[in-house]
Amino acid sequence: MLGLGLTTFSIAALALSLVFFVLYDRFASYEEERLIELFGEDYREYQRRVPKWVPKFW
């Protein structure tokens, strides 16, 4: 959606991609809470090593 908004210069597509990102972020946060309940400190350690959205290549 973001790519479509950028290539067509569509404000509506850019706005919709922002809405989708906010929704996905909320879903991911909800899932992370459940994973913390399930796996505890092991998952918290994983969170410290792995970024939520943009991977580190170094």
Buried (B, 14 or more C-beta within 10 A) or exposed (E): BEEEBEEEEBEEBBEBBEEEEEEEEEEEEEEBEEBBEEEEEEBEEEEEEEEEEEEEEE
